Amino acid sequence: MEKKKGLGNVFYVGLLSFFGGISQDMFVPILPLYLANVLGLDKTFIGVSEGLVTSGASIFRMVAGFLVDTFGKKKPFVFMGYFLSLIARPLLALTVSSAAILGLRFLDGIGKGMKDSPKDALIADSTDAHNRGKGFGIARMLDTFGSVVGPLILFGLLYIFQANSAKYHIILLLTAIPLLATLLILQTKVKETPTKEESTREMIKLSLPRSFYIFLGIVLLFSLGNSSDAFLILRAQNLGVVLLAIPLVYALFNFVYASASVPLGSLSDRIGREKVIMLGWVAYALAYFGFALANATYQIWLLFAFYGLYYATTEGVAKAFVADMVSPEHRGRAYGIYNTSIGLITLPASLIAGLLWDRVNPAAPFYFGALLSLCACVGLVLFLTLSSRESWR
């Protein structure tokens, strides 16, 4: 009888995400403010830089997945991912060149993408069917908890260094410390997992169902209006939220996101994925209309909390919906196409948002995003109306 696998390795993989999340969310809430207020870069540039991060991450998620399958090792690619971020983030404090900033943000995106697929594979291979859901849940919990702790540390640092003109530079340099912790844990605690040698040649030849591509097209329509969350931070400052409060607003958003993810994901099991996705897109539209119309700082706090419900309603549920449509032997390829496509469209989405902000007004990107979200809802309703459930389940 095969011995059941414990979750010790999963816990340590989750700790990687915990410390990595702390590093990321120590600087993400203030990076657009640093670029705009200290370096004097316009919103179009900020949109491009944020789009490069997401696009780089998306491309290299697929690259890393292919490399893991090819070489049968996961830890070296996780190490490479965190190491690239360790280089890219602190160096932002040491350059004022816009070209260098774009290069460093793209390098950070490569690092983010390089580690994600191997970490997922480590978790999957460290669990059995009876505890795999719990294993991924533990890893996700630690990841999200890091995204709450990071902004709180940022708040403390801003408070300590609020009178220091180099506070942004100090914080960017300090993002290296949690990343050093990830590398130490990876090398001393995380165990490599064996990989079964299986030919994927026949799987590559298999085609995906048409319904998957239709749904992906609808999601991409929504994603074209879903620009980087950096614009939400810029909007908060635009409406008078002080710098010291920005990380607390961001922590509130992550707390709501983390708290609501499990119950809203479970809701999709009971009433259907498509209904919960539409609920999330409507929540997104309402939040973005709110950001466009807001005229007081207290409204920003409420909107960021409500925006967390959009993430909780759609992030995991949409991927579960893909799994419902695609047979198990197709899912790896489907998720690669899905994640890469959404990541790549973030670049034009953020570019459009930056142009609308600079050339129209700060509310324009949010009106645009809200309208595209409602259009995507209509597209999903039409898709479901014209397709029988049996044809794409």
N, C-alpha and C positions, 0 to 999 in steps of 0.2 A: 504493500500500500504506500502510495506516494505521500511523503510528509508535506503537510500544509505549510505554506510560506507565511512568515510573520511580516510585520509592517515596520521593522526597525530601519531597513534601508529606505523605505518610503519616507519615514520621518526625516531622515538626514537629507534626502532629495528636497523635501519640503523646506528644510532650513536654508537650502541654497536660495530658494525663491523668496524666503522671508528676508534674508539679508540683501539679496538683490533688489527686492521691492523697497527696502529702506533706502538704499543708495539712490534708486531712481526717483523716489518721491521726496527725497531731500532737496532735489533741484528742479524737478519738472514744474512745480507750481510757481517758481520765480524765474525760470529761464526766459520766458517771453518778456518779462518785465526787464530783465537784465539786457536782453538784446535790444529792446525798444528804448529804454530809458537811459542806460549807461552807454551802449555802443551806438545808439541813434539809428538803428536799422528799421526800415519800414515794415508794415504788416504783410505786404506781399512777400518780402524776403522771409519773414518768420513762417508764413504759410508754406513756402517752398522747403525750408529747413525741416519743419515737422513732417511734411510729406515724405521727404527723403528718408527719415528714420523709419517710418512705417513701411515704405516701399522696400527699403533695404532688408528690413526684418522679414517681410513676406517672401521675398525672393529666396533668401537664405534658409527659411524654414524648409522649403522644398529641396534646396541643395543639401542641407544637413541630413534630411531624411534619406536622400539617395546615398550619401556618403556612409551613413550608419549601416544601411543595408549592404553596401559594397564591402566595407571593411569589418563589419561585425563588432565594432567597438563604439561605445557611447561616451565614456568619460573624457576622452581626448577632445571631443567636439564641444562638450559642455565647458571644459576648461578653456578652450579657445574662445568661446562666446563671452564668458565672464572676463577673460583677460583683455579682449578687445575693448570692452566697456571700461575696464580699469584704465586703459590708455586714453580713451576718447573723452571721458567725463572731466577728469582733472585738467586736461590740457585746454579745455574751454576757458579756464581762468587765465591762461597765459598767452592768448592770442586775441587780436582785434581785427584780423583780416576776415572779411566776409567769406572769401573762398575757403580759408582754413576752417572756419566754423561749419560751412556746408560739408566739408570733407570729414570733420570730426563727428558731426551728427550722423552722417551716412555710415561711418565706421561703427558708431554705437548701434545703429540699426542692424548692421551685419552681425554684431555680437549678440543682440537680442534674438535674431532669427536663428543663429547658429546653435544656440543652446536649447531652444524650445522643444524641437522634435526629439533629440536625444534624451532630454529629461522625461518626456512623456513615455518614451520607450523604456527607460529605466524603471519608472513606476509600474508600467504594464507588466514587465518581465519580473518584477519583484513581488507580484501579487498572484493570487489564484482567482478563479471565477467567483468564489464565495466571498472574497473580500476586496475585489478590484474597485468597486464603487466607493467603498470606505477609504481605500488607499488614495484614490484621486481626490476624495473629499478632504482628507487630511492635508494633502499637498496644496489644494486650493485655499483651504482655511489659512494655512501659514503664509501663503502668497499674499492674500488679501489683508491679513493682519499686518504684514510688513508695509502695506500701502496705507495703513492707518498710523503706524508708529513713525514712518518716515516724515510725514507732514508735521507731526507733533515735535519731533526732533528739530525740524526746520524752524518751527515757531520758537523753540528755545534758543536756537542759534541767532535768529533775527532779533530776539529780545536782548541777548547778551551783546551782540555786535551792532545794535541799531544805530549807534553814533559813529560807527566805523565806516569810512567811505569805501573800504575794501571788503565789505561784508559779503557781497556776491562772490568775490574771488575766493574768500576763505571757505565758504560753503561748498563751492565747486571742488576745491581741493579735498575737503573732508569726505566727499562722496567715495573716495578711494578706500576708506577704512572698512565699510561693510563688504565691499567687493573682495578685499584681502581675506576677510572672514570666510567668504564663499569658497575661495580657492583652497583655504586650509581645511575646511570641512570636506570638500570634494576629495582631496588627496588622502585624508586620514580616516574618514568615516564612511563615505559612499563606496559601495562595492559594485564592481562591474558585473553585469548580468550576462549569461551565455545567450547566444543567438543561434537559433536553428537554421541550418542551411536549407533554404527552399528556393527553387527556381521561380522567378517572377515573370518570366518571359511570356507565358500564356496570359497572366493577369494584365500585363501591359496592353495586350492586343484587345482585351475586352472593352467594349464601349459602355459609356454611362447612359442612363435613360434620358430621354428628351426632357422629361419633367424637371430633372436636376438642373439642366441648363436654363430652362424657363424661370425656375425659382431663383437661380443665380443672377439672371438678368434683372429680375425685380429687386433683389438685394443690392445690386450694383447701382440701380436707379436711386434707391434710398441712400446709398453710401456716397453718391456724388454730392449730396447736400450735407453729409456728415463729416465736416471738416475737423481738423485737430482740436482737441479740447483746450489748446493754448488760447484759442479765441474766446473761450468762456472766461479764462483768467484775465485776459485783456479787457473784456467787457466788465468784469467785476471792478477792476481798477478804474475803468472809464466812468463808472457810476459812483466812485468815491470810496470803495472798500480799501482800507489802508493796507500797506504792505504786510504789517505784522499779523493781520487777520487772514491773509490769503491762504496760508497753510492750514488754518483751522477750518476754513470753508472747504478746502480740498479733503481734509480728514473726515468731515461730515459727509461729504459725497461718498467716499469709500466705505464709511461705516454703514450707510443705508444700503449701498450696493451689496456689501458682504452679508448683511442681515436678511435681505430680501431674496437672495439668490436661491436658497434651498426651497422655501415655500412657493415661490413663483415657478421654479423648475418643476416642482411636484404638481403644481396646478396644471401644467401642460400635459402631464400623464392622465389627468382626469377629464379635461375639457377639450384637449387637442392642441397640438403645437401651433397650428396656424392662427388660432384665436388668441393665444398668448402673444405671438409675434405681432399681430395687429394691435393688440393692447399696448405693447411696448412702443410701436411706431407712433401710435396716437399720443402716448405719454411724451415721446420725443418731440412731436409737433407742438404740444401744449407748452413744454419746457422752452422750446426755441421761440415760440411766439412770446412767451413770458420774458425771455432775455431781450427780445427786440423792443418790447413795450415798457420794460422796467425803468423806473426813474428814482428809486430809493435803494439805499444799501441793504436794508432789511429784506427786501425782495430777493436779493441775490442769495442770501442764506436759504430761503425757502426754495428757490429754483434749483440750487445745487443739490439739495436733499431730494427734491422730486426727480431730478435728472438721474440720480442713482437708481431709481425704480426702472428707468428705461434700460440701463445696463443689465440689471437683474432679470428683466423680462425677456431680453433678446439674446444676450451673449451665448449662453449655453443652449437655450431652447432652439435657436436656429441650427446649431450643429446637430442637435438631436433630430431635428426635422430632416436634415440631410441623411442621417442614418436610417430614418424611416423609409426614405425614397430609394436608397441605394443598397444593394445586397452586400453582405460582409466582405466578399472578395474584391469589391470595387471601392471600399470606403477609404483606403489609404490614398488612392489616386484622387478620389472626389474631394477629400479634405485638403489635399495639396493644391488642387485647382481653386477651391473655394477660398482658402486663406490667402493665397497669392493674389487672386483677382481683387479681393477686397482691399488688400494692402496696397496694391498698385494704384487703385483709384483714389486712394487717400491723397496722393500728390496733386492731381488736378482739382480735387475737392478743396484742399487747403489753399491752392493757388487762386481758385475762384473766390473763396472767402476773403482772402487778403486783398484781392482787387476790388471786391464789393465794399470792403471796409474803407480802403484808401480813396476810392473814386466816387462812391455814393455816400454812405454814412455808416457808423458803427452798427446800426440795427439791421442793415441790409443782408449780411450773411445769415442772420438768424431767420429772417423772413424766407429767404431762399431755401434753407434747410428744412424749415417747417412745411413749406409747400411741396417739396420733393418727397417728404415723408408721407404726406397725405396721398400723393400720386402713387407711391409704392403700395399703400393700403388698397387703393382702388385696383391696382394691377394684381395684387394677391387675391382679392375677391373675385375678379374676372377669371383668374387662373383656376381657382377652386370651383367656380361655377361651371366652367367649360370642361373640367376634367373629372371623370368619375374617380372615386377613391380607390377602386381596384386597379386603375391604370397606372397609379404611381406609388402605391404603398410597397 
